[in-house]
Amino acid sequence: MRNGTLADRNPVASHLEDLHSVIRRATFVFLIASAITTIWIEAILYDWALSQSPSGALSVYGPYDWIEMRIMAVIIIASVFTLPFFSIDLRIFANAGLLPNERRWLDSYLILNAIIVPIILYWVWFSMIPNYIQAGIQFDSITSVIPRYDASEIFSLASGISWILILTFTSTLFLSLSRLFGLVEEGRSRFRNRVYGIVGGLLILTLPEIFEGLRIMIAISVLVTAETISRTVPEGPLGLRNPSFSPFTDKDGQIQRIALVDCSCEGACPSFNENWLQQKIPILRPNALCLDENEQIALREMMLRNSLNRLTITGCNGYPLPVDIRSMIESNQTQLDGLNWLDEAKSQSKSWRKQSLQYYSAEYRESP
């Protein structure tokens, strides 16, 4: 959670239980929707087929095609019915861990998809397919020959497009949430790769035969689309959302967890290149830590989650920070200090800043 006190924070196991409850409720809704849909699925398919070709140009040829159509229709209808409930439930679960601008992004994405997905599905099933059939009748008509089209093939085309749309929405949502929670960063793409494997595998293995030869291309297109949309997620207030805080040993032999705050002070403080450091010390990059409440909330959360021992600010010595932030740092038994670059005229020199950082990082060595 990103707000509240330490006592209000749930352990990781509790959050995993909450996430499991979300998935369990979504599964329950899917099963209930599937059971209800099964009761009326024959009437639904008959009315749909009749609406596509009132002249009776659609026929079912294969002995098992009707069963396959029923099963696929149940899955699609139940999935479309479950997605809104799942999205709302997942939004409630994620709400406590998001900052205001992140909540706005997620709300916009969910609302936009709640409008676009039904419109596209309606267009596919009740506009694209009838036009497709009518075009086929016009181009393939032969005198004295009554055309007949395989309803299962037409249904496979529409159901495949629907399945692609559902998986695109789902994969984009999971990738976006993983970015919001800091689970996808450079060098930390394990969760993203799992989403790629699951979604890509489902598309390649489950798309109907009518998409034969296009499955890999479709899978790649869906994953690229999901990745592109997820990259529009707002950046973290401190840069990396989930930096790795490896333990270091200081000159006294004590184990420390440290972070270097490269606060720009709204552009007043000169920045630095992380390659100047002799150790791979995590770097937080706020814009104005003293003024931005979101950056303060993110810093508080990061310190409590990672049990930092030392926090060094490049521009000042930490005293300009608000009293409540400094009190939280003290109560967390974290040493707060700084390099005071804003008070040093030499800090305008790039070589001087590099030397200052190298002197600072030389105090530590990576723990074995």
N, C-alpha and C positions, 0 to 999 in steps of 0.2 A: 504494500500500500504506500501511497505517496503523501498521505496526510494522516494526522493523528500522532499520538505519542508512541513511545516504544512499547508500552503496555498494551496498546491497541493492536499491535502487529501480530498477525497469525504466523505460525511457523510454516515452513515450506510444505510439510506434510498436509497441513490443513488446506492450503491452496490447491494441492493436488487432489485432495478429496472433493473440493468444490468443483474443480474441473471435471472430475469423474462423474459427479452428480449432473453436470451440464450434459455430458455425453450420454449418460444413462437416460435422462429425461428426453433427449432428442431421439434416442433409440425407441423409447416407449411410444412417443408421438408417431414415429414412422410406422411402428407395428400396428398401432390403432388405425392410422390412416390407411394402411395396406388392407387391413381386415374390412374396413368400411367400403373401400374402393372395390374389393373383390365381389361384394354383393351386387353392385350395379355395373360391373365392368363390361358385361356383354351388351347391355343396353347402351352404354356410353360408346363402345366401339361401333355398334350398329348405327347409331345416330350419326356418329362422325363419318363413317363410310358413306352413308346416304347423303350427308351434306356435301361431301366432296364430289360425288358424281350421281346426281339424281336420275340420270339415264341408265344407271346400272352398269357402267363400264368397268367397275371394280369387281374382281373375283379373287377367291382364295384357292390356290391350286394344291399346295402341299398339305399332307395329312396332319402335320404337326405345326403348321404355320399359325393356325388359329390359337393354339395353346401358347406358342411363343409370343404372339401379339398380346395376349391377355397378361402374361407375366410381365412383359416389358412395360405395358401400359400401367399396371399396378405400381411398379417401381418408380416410374416417372411421376405419376400423379402424387404418390405418397412423398416422394422427395421434394416436389414443388410445394406441397402442403407443409412439410416439416421445416423447410429452410427459414421462413419468417420466425417461427418459434425458436429455432436454434440460434438465429442471429440475435434476437432480443435477449435470450438467455445468456449468450456469450457476451453481449454488450454489458449486461448487468454484472457479470463476473469480472469483466475487464475494467469496469468503471473506476473502482477504487485505486487501480494502479496506473491511471492515466492522468496526464496534465491537461489543463483546459483546452489548449490547441490540439492536443492529440484526441481528446474526446470529440471535438468539432470535426476533425478529419474522419474519424470512424463513423460518427453519426451521418455525415454527408455521404460516405460510401454506402452505408446500409440503406439509407433512404433512397438514394439514386438507384441502387440495384432493386429495391422493392418496387420501383416504378418501371425500370427498363426491362428486367427479366420477364415479368408477365406480358409486357407489350410484345417482346420478341417472340415469346412462345405462342401467343395468340396469332401473330402474323405468320409464323411457320405453319401452324396446324390449320388455320382457317383462311389464309390468303395465298401463301406461297404454294402449298400443295394443290389447291384447286386450279390455280393458274398453270401449274406444272402439268396437271392432267389434261386440261383443256388444250394446252399447246401440243401435247403429245397426240391428242385426237386429231387436231388440225393438220399436223405435219405427217402423221402416219396413216391417215384415212385412205381406205381403198373402197372403190365402188362395190356395193352389195356385200361388203364384209363388215360385220359389227365388231368394233374394237373391244378388247377386254384387257384390263391391266391388273397385274398381280397386286392385290391390296397389301400383302405382307411386305413387298418391296417398297411400296409407297410409304407404308407405316415405318419401315426400317429407316428410311431417309429422314422422316420427321423426328422419330425417336432418337436417332443418332445425333442430330443437331441439338435436340433438347438436352441430351446427356453431355454433350460438349459444353453447352452453356452452363449447366449445373456444376460441372467440375471446374470450369473456369472461375465461377463465382466462389466456390468453396476453396480452391487453392489460393486464390488472391486474398481471401479473408484470412486464411491461416498464415500465409507469408507476411501479410501486413501486421497481424497481431504479434508474430514472432519478432518483427522489427521493432514494434512498439515496446515490447518487453525485453529488448536487447539480446535476443537469441540468434540474430543474424547480423554479424559484423564481419569485417575482413578477417579471414583466418578462422572464423567461427561459423562455418556454413553447414554444420552437421544436420541441424534440423531442416534447413532449406533443402539439402540433398535428399532427405527422407521424403519430403513433400514431392519433390521431383520424381522420385522413384515410384511412389504410390500412385500419383495422378497419371504420370506417363504410362505406367504399367496398366492401370485401369483402362486408359484410352486405347492402348494397343491391343489389349486382350478382349475388351468387351464391346468395342464398336462393331456394328453389324457388317455383314459381308459386302454390303453395297459400298462401304468405304475402303474396300481392299485396295492396297497400293497407296492410300493416302493417310494411313493411320499414324505412321511415324511423323510425317509432315504436320498433321493435325496436332499430335502430342507436343511437338516442338513449338508450334505456334501458340498453343494454350499456355505452356510454361513461360514462354517469352512474354506473353501478354500479362500473365500473373506477376512476373518479376518486375515488369515495367511499371505496372500500377502500384505495386507494393513499395517501389522506390520513391513514390511521392509522399510517403509517410513523413511527417515533420521530423527534423533532426532533433537529437537529444539536446537539452539545455546546456550540457557540459561536454558536448562532443560525443565520444563513444558512450553508448548506453550501458555497456557491460564490460568495462575494461578488466584486464587480468591483474589482480593485486598479488603478485608473487612476493613471498617473504624475503627480506634482505637482512644481512647482518651488519650492524654498525661498527664503528671503530672500537667500541667497548665490548663487542661480542654479543650484544643483545639482538634478538630477533625483532624486526620492525616491519610493519606494513605501512608504506608511505605513498603519498601522491603529491604531484607538483601541479599547482594551479596557475595556468597561464591566462590570467584575467586581463582582458584588454582595457578595462576601465573606460569603456565606451571610446576606445581608440587612443586614449592618452598614454597607455603603457606599450612600449615596443614588445614585439613577440620574439619567438626564437624557433630554431630548427631542432626537432627532437633528436636528430643525429648528433647534436653537440654533446648529448649526455653520454657518459661512459657506461651507464647501466640502463636497462630498459625499464625506466621508472614510469608508471602510469601518469598520463598528462590529462588534466581536466581543462577545458577551454571555454569558460563563461565569457559573456560580453561585459556584464557589469554586476558582479556578485553582490555588491552592496545594495543595488537598486532593484534587481529582478527577483521577484518572489518565486517564480518557477525554478530559477537556478538555485535558490536557497533551499527549496523543497527537495530538489534533486540531490544537492550536496548532503543534506541531512539524511536522506534515504541511503545514499551510497556509503556514507560513513558508518551508519548503524549496521548495514548489511555486511560490510567487509571488515569491521573492527579495525579501522585505521589507527596507527600509533602516532603518525606525524603528518601534518598538512602544511606544505610550504607554498606561499603565494609569492610570485616573482615581483609584482609591482610594489607591494607594501609589506608591513609586518603583521597584518591581520587585524589590527585594532580598528580600522575603519568599518569592519563588519558590524552589522546590527548586534545589539546586546544579546538577543535571544539566540542568535547563531553562535556567538562566542560562548554563551553559557552551555549550549548543547555540546559544543566541542570540548569544553572543560569537563562536563559531566561524563563524557565518553572517554575521558582520560587520554585525549589526543593532544599531542604537542602542536601548538600553532605558532608558526614563525614565518618569516619572509626574507626576500633578498633586497627589498627596498630600492628597486630600480628607479621608481619615480622620484626619489630623493637624491639620486646620484646622477650628476651631469655626464659622467662617463658612459652611462647606459645607452646613450645614442650611438656609441661605437659598437659595431657588430662583433668585433674581435674581443672587446671587453665583456660583452654579454656571454659570449661563448666560453671565455675563461672563467667567468663567474659560475656558470652552470657546471663546468667540468670540476671546479673546486668543490661545488656542492655535492655532485654525484660521486666524487671520489671517496666520500665518507662511507659509502656502502659497497657491499659486494653481495652477489646472489648467494642465497643459502643453498647448501647442497641438498 
